[in-house]
Amino acid sequence: MNTICRVCDSSNLELAIDLGTQPWCNHFLKSEEVGTEPFYPLRVLYCHDCGTVQLDYTVKKEIMFGNHTYLSGVTKSLSEHFKQVAYEIDDRFFKKTPNKSVLDIGSNDGTQLKHFQTLGYDVLGVESSKTTAKIANDVGIPTLNDFFNLTVVKHIDRKFHVINAAGVFFHLEELHSVTEGIREALHKDGVFIVQFLYMKRIVDNLAFDQIYHEHLLYYNLKTIEILLNRHGLSMFDAYLSPIHGGSIIGFVTHKGTKKPSDRLLKMRKAEVDEKSNELSTYLDFAERIEQMKVDNLVYLEKAKKDGKQIWGFGAPVKGNTMLNYFGIGTQYLDYLVEKNELRRGLYSPGMHIPILIEKELKELPDIYYVLAWNFKKEILANNQHLVEQGTEFYFPVNPSEI
């Protein structure tokens, strides 16, 4: 249990959202493991001193990230997003820089680094999952299999023009060691790119399934800037990207070297105007989650009574938060259909729904309950023929356009 704020060390914390006890949602199960998985509290606390929302229980990083099955290269739109980020950073800051280098924290299968490599960067990844790090190394992306922190930085012993952390900063058990490590490894003229789910958008979209044990913290601009400033870093620009339903792409450097952009100032003001960092916003969010549960179960119950066959589309980690909190198991969904072949023949944690690989399907359901809703455009584009044939794609979360 965590009783002090992960960002500012305050003990002035209050429960905001309680999603009960849930299994670690990236622990997809072999048949012999079904029913043996441990459950942990999934509760979100609000810090009255800095406004950060965070989990009060930490599942150890060695359990969650030692050998996970997530692959960033599986989804075309994510790879395209990473390409755009790489080209943007190069165009804006390092187009004419000789011997330019990039460090990617939580580099996964090397998808982000491939795009930097194409642009002539010397690349290095740090990835905690043994299987995933091997995949990256095997395709020519130098990757260190370790948990990034200040100790690892001292071992690497070099500076980088670009440091990237995509979908990492809300995972960090060693939050302050990692942030200090970034400051230490960042070239004096370097840029740290932090990409993170924007809590303001999670609330707006009612995307509560993005709350799970791997996500220890949920940032708005105000709260991540408090963390960065504590370690001699400051954000000087940011924008909202549609990836994952709404993520901040933040540009950070050493404190006192760059002024904040106009668009960053506008986004900061919007958080104040919309009370994005106040407890009342999160308490209201919790009430809306309860209504969403009722609405979804009514929909699924009616569809089953009408004789419809329903399968889940995608087996994303976040989907297990929704399935477990709503109580959606095989009484509603016969299967989860997934592209990632590392999940072939596995079962979802908690609800024990079997997983099928999309390209191997022999039949199709009447309804796809889309758990991978954050790739809505790609899913509908790839499956337009099914829509035309009458297959319904139901999105429990409908992200608003950016």
ZIZI-V802367 format. One record per residue. N is the residue number from 1. SS is DSSP state (H for helix, E for strand, - for the rest). D_LAST is the distance of its C-alpha to the last C-alpha in whole Angstrom. Layout:
[[N | SS | D_LAST] [N | SS | D_LAST]]
This chain:
[[1 | - | 36] [2 | - | 35] [3 | - | 36] [4 | - | 35] [5 | - | 31] [6 | - | 30] [7 | - | 29] [8 | - | 31] [9 | - | 34] [10 | - | 34] [11 | - | 36] [12 | - | 34] [13 | E | 32] [14 | E | 31] [15 | E | 30] [16 | E | 27] [17 | E | 26] [18 | E | 29] [19 | E | 28] [20 | E | 32] [21 | E | 33] [22 | E | 31] [23 | E | 32] [24 | - | 31] [25 | - | 28] [26 | - | 28] [27 | - | 32] [28 | - | 32] [29 | E | 36] [30 | - | 39] [31 | H | 41] [32 | H | 44] [33 | H | 41] [34 | - | 40] [35 | - | 41] [36 | - | 41] [37 | - | 38] [38 | - | 38] [39 | E | 36] [40 | E | 34] [41 | E | 33] [42 | E | 29] [43 | E | 29] [44 | E | 26] [45 | E | 28] [46 | E | 27] [47 | E | 29] [48 | - | 30] [49 | - | 30] [50 | - | 27] [51 | - | 25] [52 | - | 24] [53 | E | 23] [54 | E | 25] [55 | E | 28] [56 | - | 31] [57 | - | 33] [58 | - | 32] [59 | - | 33] [60 | - | 35] [61 | H | 33] [62 | H | 36] [63 | H | 35] [64 | H | 31] [65 | H | 31] [66 | - | 34] [67 | - | 34] [68 | - | 31] [69 | - | 29] [70 | - | 26] [71 | - | 25] [72 | H | 22] [73 | H | 23] [74 | H | 23] [75 | - | 20] [76 | H | 19] [77 | H | 15] [78 | H | 16] [79 | H | 19] [80 | H | 17] [81 | H | 14] [82 | H | 18] [83 | H | 19] [84 | H | 16] [85 | H | 17] [86 | H | 21] [87 | H | 21] [88 | H | 19] [89 | H | 21] [90 | H | 24] [91 | H | 23] [92 | H | 22] [93 | H | 25] [94 | H | 28] [95 | - | 28] [96 | - | 32] [97 | - | 33] [98 | - | 36] [99 | - | 36] [100 | - | 32] [101 | E | 31] [102 | E | 29] [103 | E | 29] [104 | E | 26] [105 | E | 27] [106 | - | 26] [107 | - | 26] [108 | - | 27] [109 | - | 28] [110 | - | 27] [111 | H | 24] [112 | H | 23] [113 | H | 26] [114 | H | 27] [115 | H | 24] [116 | H | 26] [117 | H | 29] [118 | H | 29] [119 | - | 28] [120 | - | 31] [121 | - | 31] [122 | E | 33] [123 | E | 31] [124 | E | 32] [125 | E | 30] [126 | E | 31] [127 | E | 31] [128 | - | 32] [129 | - | 33] [130 | H | 36] [131 | H | 35] [132 | H | 31] [133 | H | 33] [134 | H | 36] [135 | H | 33] [136 | H | 32] [137 | H | 35] [138 | H | 37] [139 | - | 34] [140 | - | 35] [141 | - | 33] [142 | - | 35] [143 | E | 34] [144 | E | 35] [145 | E | 36] [146 | - | 35] [147 | - | 33] [148 | - | 32] [149 | - | 34] [150 | H | 36] [151 | H | 39] [152 | H | 37] [153 | H | 36] [154 | H | 40] [155 | H | 41] [156 | H | 39] [157 | - | 40] [158 | - | 38] [159 | - | 35] [160 | E | 32] [161 | E | 30] [162 | E | 26] [163 | E | 26] [164 | E | 23] [165 | E | 22] [166 | E | 19] [167 | - | 19] [168 | - | 22] [169 | H | 22] [170 | H | 22] [171 | H | 25] [172 | - | 27] [173 | - | 31] [174 | - | 32] [175 | H | 29] [176 | H | 32] [177 | H | 34] [178 | H | 31] [179 | H | 29] [180 | H | 32] [181 | H | 33] [182 | H | 30] [183 | H | 31] [184 | H | 34] [185 | H | 33] [186 | E | 31] [187 | E | 33] [188 | E | 33] [189 | E | 31] [190 | E | 29] [191 | E | 25] [192 | E | 24] [193 | E | 20] [194 | E | 19] [195 | E | 16] [196 | E | 16] [197 | E | 14] [198 | - | 12] [199 | H | 15] [200 | H | 13] [201 | H | 10] [202 | H | 13] [203 | H | 15] [204 | H | 12] [205 | H | 12] [206 | - | 15] [207 | - | 15] [208 | H | 19] [209 | H | 20] [210 | H | 18] [211 | - | 21] [212 | - | 24] [213 | - | 27] [214 | - | 26] [215 | - | 23] [216 | - | 26] [217 | E | 23] [218 | E | 20] [219 | - | 18] [220 | - | 17] [221 | H | 17] [222 | H | 20] [223 | H | 22] [224 | H | 21] [225 | H | 23] [226 | H | 26] [227 | H | 26] [228 | H | 26] [229 | H | 28] [230 | H | 31] [231 | - | 31] [232 | - | 31] [233 | E | 28] [234 | E | 25] [235 | E | 21] [236 | E | 21] [237 | E | 18] [238 | E | 14] [239 | E | 11] [240 | E | 8] [241 | E | 7] [242 | - | 6] [243 | H | 10] [244 | H | 12] [245 | H | 9] [246 | - | 8] [247 | E | 10] [248 | E | 12] [249 | E | 13] [250 | E | 16] [251 | E | 19] [252 | E | 22] [253 | E | 26] [254 | E | 29] [255 | - | 30] [256 | - | 31] [257 | - | 30] [258 | - | 27] [259 | - | 25] [260 | - | 22] [261 | - | 19] [262 | H | 18] [263 | H | 15] [264 | H | 16] [265 | H | 18] [266 | H | 15] [267 | H | 14] [268 | H | 17] [269 | H | 18] [270 | H | 15] [271 | H | 16] [272 | H | 20] [273 | H | 19] [274 | - | 17] [275 | - | 20] [276 | - | 18] [277 | - | 21] [278 | - | 23] [279 | H | 25] [280 | H | 25] [281 | H | 21] [282 | H | 22] [283 | H | 25] [284 | H | 23] [285 | H | 20] [286 | H | 24] [287 | H | 25] [288 | H | 22] [289 | H | 22] [290 | H | 26] [291 | H | 25] [292 | H | 22] [293 | H | 25] [294 | H | 28] [295 | H | 25] [296 | H | 25] [297 | H | 29] [298 | H | 29] [299 | H | 27] [300 | H | 29] [301 | H | 32] [302 | H | 32] [303 | H | 31] [304 | H | 34] [305 | H | 37] [306 | - | 36] [307 | - | 37] [308 | - | 33] [309 | - | 33] [310 | E | 30] [311 | E | 29] [312 | E | 26] [313 | E | 23] [314 | - | 23] [315 | - | 25] [316 | - | 22] [317 | - | 24] [318 | - | 21] [319 | H | 22] [320 | H | 26] [321 | H | 25] [322 | H | 24] [323 | H | 27] [324 | H | 29] [325 | H | 28] [326 | H | 28] [327 | - | 31] [328 | - | 30] [329 | - | 33] [330 | - | 35] [331 | - | 36] [332 | - | 32] [333 | - | 31] [334 | - | 34] [335 | E | 32] [336 | E | 29] [337 | E | 28] [338 | E | 27] [339 | - | 26] [340 | - | 27] [341 | H | 31] [342 | H | 32] [343 | H | 31] [344 | - | 34] [345 | - | 36] [346 | - | 35] [347 | E | 34] [348 | - | 31] [349 | - | 32] [350 | - | 33] [351 | - | 33] [352 | - | 35] [353 | - | 33] [354 | E | 34] [355 | E | 32] [356 | E | 32] [357 | E | 31] [358 | H | 29] [359 | H | 31] [360 | H | 34] [361 | - | 34] [362 | - | 37] [363 | - | 35] [364 | - | 32] [365 | - | 31] [366 | - | 30] [367 | E | 27] [368 | E | 25] [369 | E | 23] [370 | E | 20] [371 | - | 20] [372 | - | 18] [373 | H | 15] [374 | H | 13] [375 | H | 14] [376 | H | 13] [377 | H | 13] [378 | H | 16] [379 | H | 18] [380 | H | 18] [381 | H | 18] [382 | H | 21] [383 | - | 23] [384 | H | 23] [385 | H | 27] [386 | H | 27] [387 | H | 24] [388 | H | 27] [389 | H | 30] [390 | - | 29] [391 | - | 27] [392 | E | 25] [393 | E | 22] [394 | E | 21] [395 | E | 18] [396 | - | 19] [397 | - | 15] [398 | - | 12] [399 | - | 9] [400 | - | 7] [401 | - | 4] [402 | - | 0]]
